[in-house]
Amino acid sequence: MQVASFADNDKHDVSGVVQRINRLADSVREGGGTVVFIQHDGTEQDGLTPDTPGWQVLPSLETRSEDLFIRKTMNEAFAGTRLFDDLLERSVSTLGVAGWATDHCVDSTIRSAVSHGFRVVVPSDAHTVSDRVHLTALQIIDHHNRTWAGLIAKQPVHVAPTEELLRKGLVDADTSDGRG
């Protein structure tokens, strides 16, 4: 959810996704949890050169000084970063994942979180993507929500709309079937 990645204004429901992420982050903070923002260290070509304006988190995302910021160089937020160690140090057992891009960074991070043994909660309406050549953004989002809910994991991935997660609480959400 960095400035350069949204320069083309071609992502699905950006303002709605940002609003929902902000509401989820507030809920996590109020519950004493840790909010993590992942920033991709990219290249000048993709506008994600570290510490440049395009590399910054979208200004519409509400960040706090107590939030954790992790820099990555691959799609997956755990690969080559301190994310796993930082989460263990904070005794995090449940990880909610939202953001950009559904079919790359979000997907690979969810799968890695499952592999690392975290209980994973996905707000089904708080991740976004652009239309791709072969599928619309809505098709990609729907496909991934269904795929994540069906992952074979120690604890099923819980996929549900933001409103349901806020109503039930991210940590208290029923995960009996992983489908929300």
C-alpha positions in Angstrom: 0.0 0.0 0.0 2.7 2.4 -1.2 2.3 5.6 -3.2 4.0 4.5 -6.4 1.9 1.3 -6.6 -1.3 3.4 -6.7 -0.1 6.1 -9.2 -2.0 4.6 -12.1 -5.3 4.7 -10.1 -6.3 1.3 -11.6 -6.8 -0.7 -8.4 -10.2 -2.1 -7.3 -12.0 0.0 -4.6 -8.9 1.7 -3.2 -10.7 4.2 -1.0 -13.0 1.4 0.4 -10.0 -0.9 1.1 -8.0 1.9 2.8 -11.0 2.8 4.9 -11.5 -0.8 6.0 -7.7 -1.3 6.7 -7.8 1.8 8.9 -10.8 0.5 10.8 -9.2 -2.9 11.3 -5.9 -1.3 12.4 -7.7 0.9 15.0 -9.4 -2.3 16.3 -6.1 -4.1 16.6 -4.5 -1.2 18.4 -7.5 -0.8 20.7 -7.2 -4.5 21.6 -3.5 -4.1 22.4 -2.2 -5.8 19.2 0.5 -4.8 16.8 -0.2 -3.2 13.5 2.4 -3.9 10.8 3.0 -2.0 7.6 5.1 -3.7 5.0 7.1 -1.6 2.5 8.6 -3.0 -0.6 12.1 -1.8 -1.4 12.0 -1.7 -5.1 13.7 0.1 -8.0 13.6 3.5 -9.6 11.7 2.0 -12.5 8.8 0.8 -10.3 8.9 4.0 -8.1 9.7 2.1 -5.0 13.3 3.2 -4.3 13.6 3.3 -0.5 13.0 6.6 1.2 11.5 8.3 -1.9 8.0 9.8 -2.1 6.7 6.8 -4.1 8.1 4.3 -1.5 6.0 5.9 1.3 2.9 4.3 2.7 -0.3 5.8 1.2 -1.0 9.0 3.2 -4.6 7.9 3.6 -3.5 5.0 5.7 -3.5 6.0 9.3 -0.1 5.0 10.8 1.0 5.4 14.4 4.4 5.7 16.0 3.9 2.4 17.8 3.2 0.5 14.5 5.9 -1.8 13.2 7.3 -1.1 9.7 9.0 -3.9 7.9 11.0 -3.5 4.6 11.0 -6.4 2.1 12.5 -7.0 -1.3 10.3 -9.9 -2.5 6.6 -10.5 -2.7 6.5 -12.5 0.6 6.8 -10.3 3.7 8.7 -13.0 5.7 11.4 -13.7 3.2 14.7 -12.1 4.2 13.0 -9.8 6.8 12.7 -9.6 10.6 8.9 -10.1 10.5 8.8 -13.6 12.0 11.2 -12.6 14.8 9.4 -9.4 15.5 6.1 -11.1 15.7 7.5 -13.8 18.0 9.0 -11.2 20.3 5.5 -9.6 20.6 3.9 -13.0 21.2 1.7 -12.6 18.2 -0.2 -15.8 17.3 -2.9 -14.4 15.1 -2.0 -12.5 12.0 -4.5 -10.5 9.9 -3.4 -9.8 6.3 -4.7 -7.1 4.1 -3.3 -4.8 1.3 -2.0 -4.8 -2.2 -1.5 -7.0 -4.4 -4.0 -9.8 -3.8 -2.4 -12.2 -6.2 1.3 -11.5 -5.3 2.3 -10.0 -2.0 -0.9 -10.7 -0.1 -1.2 -14.3 -1.3 2.5 -15.2 -0.7 2.4 -13.6 2.8 -0.7 -15.5 3.8 0.7 -18.8 2.6 4.0 -18.1 4.5 2.2 -17.0 7.7 0.3 -20.4 7.6 3.6 -22.2 7.1 5.1 -20.4 10.0 2.2 -21.6 12.2 0.2 -18.4 12.6 -3.5 -18.3 12.8 -4.4 -16.2 9.8 -7.4 -14.0 9.4 -8.1 -12.3 6.0 -10.6 -9.5 5.7 -12.1 -10.5 2.3 -12.8 -6.9 1.3 -9.5 -5.3 2.5 -7.1 -6.3 -0.2 -7.0 -5.0 -3.7 -5.5 -5.7 -7.2 -5.7 -4.3 -10.7 -7.4 -6.1 -13.5 -5.0 -8.5 -15.1 -4.9 -9.6 -18.8 -6.7 -12.9 -17.9 -9.0 -11.9 -15.0 -10.8 -8.9 -13.6 -9.8 -7.6 -10.2 -13.0 -8.9 -8.7 -12.4 -12.4 -10.1 -8.9 -12.4 -8.7 -10.1 -11.3 -5.2 -12.9 -13.9 -5.2 -10.6 -16.6 -6.3 -8.0 -15.9 -3.7 -10.5 -15.5 -0.9 -11.9 -18.9 -1.7 -8.4 -20.5 -2.1 -7.2 -19.1 1.3 -10.3 -20.4 3.0 -9.6 -23.8 1.7 -5.9 -24.0 2.5 -4.9 -27.1 4.5 -3.4 -25.7 7.7 -3.1 -26.5 11.4 -5.6 -23.7 12.0 -7.9 -22.9 8.9 -7.5 -19.5 7.4 -10.5 -17.4 8.4 -11.8 -15.3 5.5 -14.7 -12.9 6.3 -15.8 -9.4 5.5 -14.4 -6.5 7.6 -17.7 -5.8 9.2 -18.0 -9.4 10.5 -14.4 -9.4 11.8 -15.0 -6.1 13.6 -18.2 -7.3 15.0 -16.7 -10.6 16.3 -13.2 -9.3 16.9 -10.3 -10.5 14.8 -9.0 -12.8 17.5 -12.3 -14.1 18.6 -13.7 -14.8 15.1 -15.1 -18.3 14.7 -12.6 -20.3 12.6 -14.4 -23.7 12.8 -14.5 -24.1 9.0 -12.1 -21.3 7.9 -14.6 -19.9 5.5 -16.2 -17.0 7.5 
